[in-house]
């Protein structure tokens, strides 16, 4: 029995409502600051689940929480091209963000009672993405269901597109997007990308060295023949989110507390070279 698209049971005190924050395109600084503000302001005892949708303007490169910019990137070229480099609060490899639809999710652990482990929570919180790609007519599945050598799943890589976790989604044996988590004892934060066009070659231009063929490793919607308008893609994504997670996204905006923290993080953390380059807090 294929349970990869089974509905996840979500429990919430808010009658099945999820906050939908569609913040549109933003800079790397704005995007990472807003994600962290939403995560840090989330109260596992009382908050509704959060779904945020956003884009990246101008393009930016995000580093995983524990990466060192100087070890991976050609910083002179980055500076010459005025490329924004930001650090995520999640782990994983570097990502060049350009023409993509990005999402972030925040749930309390209690709101996903069927997910008892990290892998189970990844499966629960990516089921709507799998449904999204399949609704578009793509033959998408989890890497764990397609891998002939499961021992290679989870290998650490410097670049996000080059690695494969069990619940990464593959189309024609190529990874489409990526997802990463940050967890506290009671709260799960997850964000990930849906690439509309493949900008990996542009991103690789800023990397010192790479040992894999990006064309064989990653793909995008347009490479797979999907040329739908962004608004339509969002509608399909929200339909699948409601179907698989059982909560209705309701448009919302930042609270006063969230906005205040967002402004502080934007100015004091995500504009800090110490944080973005070396992962050191001021």
KAPE-V992614 format. One record per pair of residues at least 4 apart in sequence whose ideal C-beta (glycine too) atoms are under 8 Angstrom apart, sorted by the first residue. I is the first residue (numbers start at 0). J is the second residue. If there is no record, write none. Layout:
i-><I;I>
j-><J;J>
This chain:
i-><3;3;3;3;3;3;4;4;4;4;4;5;6;6;6;6;6;7;7;7;7;7;7;7;7;7;8;8;8;8;9;9;9;9;9;9;9;9;10;10;10;11;11;11;11;11;11;12;13;15;15;15;16;16;16;16;17;17;17;17;17;17;17;17;17;17;18;18;18;18;18;18;18;19;19;19;19;19;19;19;19;20;20;20;20;20;20;20;20;21;21;21;21;21;22;22;22;22;22;23;23;24;24;24;24;25;25;25;25;25;25;25;26;26;26;26;26;26;27;27;27;27;27;27;27;27;27;27;28;28;28;28;28;28;29;29;30;30;30;30;30;30;31;31;31;31;31;31;31;31;32;32;32;32;32;32;33;33;33;33;33;34;34;34;34;34;34;34;35;35;35;35;35;36;36;36;36;36;36;36;37;37;37;37;37;37;37;37;38;38;38;38;38;39;40;40;40;40;40;41;41;41;41;41;41;42;43;43;43;43;43;44;46;46;48;48;48;48;48;48;48;49;49;49;50;50;50;50;50;51;51;51;52;52;52;52;52;53;53;53;54;54;54;55;55;55;55;55;57;58;58;58;58;58;58;58;59;59;59;59;59;59;60;60;60;60;60;60;60;60;60;60;60;60;61;61;61;61;61;61;61;62;62;62;62;62;62;62;62;62;62;63;63;63;63;63;63;63;63;63;64;64;64;64;64;64;64;65;65;66;66;66;66;66;66;66;67;67;67;67;68;68;68;68;68;68;69;69;70;71;71;71;71;72;72;72;72;72;72;73;73;73;73;74;75;76;76;76;76;77;77;77;78;80;82;84;84;85;85;86;86;86;86;86;87;87;87;88;88;89;89;89;89;89;89;90;90;91;91;91;91;92;92;92;92;92;92;92;92;93;93;93;93;93;94;94;94;94;94;94;95;95;95;95;95;95;96;96;97;97;97;98;98;98;98;99;99;99;99;99;99;100;100;100;100;100;100;100;101;101;101;101;102;102;102;102;102;103;103;103;104;104;104;104;104;105;105;105;105;106;106;106;106;106;107;107;107;107;108;108;108;108;108;109;111;111;111;111;113;113;114;114;114;114;114;115;116;117;117;117;118;118;118;119;120;120;120;120;121;121;121;121;121;121;121;122;122;122;123;124;124;124;124;125;125;125;125;125;125;126;126;126;127;127;127;127;127;127;127;128;128;128;128;128;128;128;129;129;129;129;129;130;130;130;130;131;131;131;131;131;132;132;132;132;132;133;133;133;134;134;134;135;135;135;135;136;137;137;137;137;138;138;139;139;139;139;140;140;140;140;141;141;141;141;141;141;142;142;142;142;142;142;142;142;142;142;143;143;143;143;145;145;146;146;146;149;151;152;152;152;153;153;153;153;154;154;155;156;156;157;157;157;158;158;158;158;158;158;159;159;160;160;160;160;160;160;161;161;161;161;162;162;163;163;163;164;166;167;167;167;168;168;168;169;169;169;170;170;170;171;171;173;173;173;173;174;174;174;175;175;175;175;175;175;175;176;176;176;176;177;177;178;178;178;179;179;179;180;180;180;181;181;182;182;182;193;193;193;194;194;194;194;194;195;195;195;195;195;196;196;196;196;197;197;197;197;197;197;198;199;199;199;200;200;202;203;203;209;211;211;212;213;218;218;219;220;220;220;220;221;221;227;227;227;228;229;230;231;232;233;234;235;236;237;237;238;239;240;240;240;241;241;241;241;253;253;253;254;255;256;257;258;259;260;261;262;263;263;264;264;265;265;266;267;267;268;268;268;269;269;271;271;272;272;273;273;273;273;274;274;274;274>
j-><122;126;129;140;141;144;126;129;130;133;243;126;126;242;243;244;245;111;113;114;123;124;126;243;244;245;111;112;113;245;15;48;106;110;111;244;245;246;109;110;112;15;16;47;48;110;246;45;47;245;246;247;47;246;247;249;47;48;49;50;240;244;246;247;248;249;47;48;49;50;248;249;251;50;51;52;237;248;249;250;251;37;49;50;51;52;251;252;253;51;52;53;233;250;30;33;51;52;53;53;54;53;54;55;56;29;30;33;53;54;55;56;30;55;56;57;59;83;31;55;59;60;61;83;84;85;96;269;32;83;85;265;269;270;33;265;34;53;55;59;85;101;35;61;85;86;87;88;264;269;36;261;264;265;268;269;37;51;53;253;261;38;51;87;88;103;188;190;39;88;260;264;268;40;253;257;258;260;261;264;41;49;51;103;105;188;253;257;88;105;181;186;188;260;46;254;256;257;260;46;49;105;107;186;188;46;107;108;109;185;186;107;105;107;104;105;106;107;110;244;246;103;104;105;102;103;104;240;248;102;103;104;100;101;102;233;236;101;102;103;99;100;101;59;96;97;99;101;83;82;83;95;96;97;198;201;82;83;84;85;95;96;72;77;82;83;84;85;93;94;95;96;202;205;84;85;86;87;93;94;96;66;68;71;84;85;86;87;93;275;278;86;87;89;90;91;92;93;159;179;86;87;88;89;90;181;278;90;278;70;71;86;92;93;157;278;71;276;277;278;72;74;84;275;276;277;74;276;207;93;157;206;207;77;84;93;205;206;207;77;205;206;207;78;79;80;82;204;205;82;84;205;82;205;205;275;276;269;275;269;274;275;276;278;91;179;190;181;188;179;180;181;188;189;190;179;181;159;162;177;179;156;157;158;159;160;161;162;177;157;158;159;202;206;158;159;160;177;192;202;198;199;201;202;203;205;101;192;196;198;201;194;195;196;198;176;192;193;194;195;198;192;193;195;229;232;233;236;190;191;192;193;190;191;192;193;236;188;189;190;124;187;188;189;190;186;187;188;189;110;111;124;186;187;111;185;186;187;114;184;185;186;187;185;120;123;124;187;119;123;119;120;122;123;124;119;120;121;180;182;122;165;166;123;124;180;187;189;125;164;165;166;178;180;189;126;141;166;244;178;187;189;244;129;141;166;168;178;191;130;243;244;131;236;239;240;242;243;244;132;168;176;178;191;193;239;133;139;140;141;168;134;239;242;243;135;193;235;236;239;137;139;168;170;175;137;138;139;235;238;239;220;225;227;235;225;170;175;223;225;170;171;168;169;170;175;144;145;168;169;145;165;166;167;168;169;146;152;163;164;165;166;167;168;169;174;149;152;165;166;169;172;151;152;163;165;163;163;164;165;162;163;164;165;162;163;162;161;162;161;206;209;162;202;203;206;209;211;177;179;174;177;199;213;216;217;209;211;213;216;167;177;167;169;174;178;178;174;177;178;174;175;176;173;174;175;175;218;223;218;223;215;216;217;218;216;217;218;193;194;217;218;219;220;223;191;192;193;194;191;192;189;190;191;189;190;191;187;188;189;188;189;186;187;188;220;232;236;198;217;218;219;220;219;220;221;229;232;219;220;221;222;213;217;218;219;221;222;202;203;213;217;204;213;206;209;213;213;215;216;216;217;222;223;223;225;226;227;232;225;226;231;232;235;232;233;234;235;236;237;238;239;240;241;248;242;243;244;246;248;245;246;247;248;257;258;261;258;259;260;261;262;263;264;265;266;267;268;268;269;269;270;270;271;281;274;280;281;274;275;275;281;276;277;277;279;280;281;278;279;280;281>
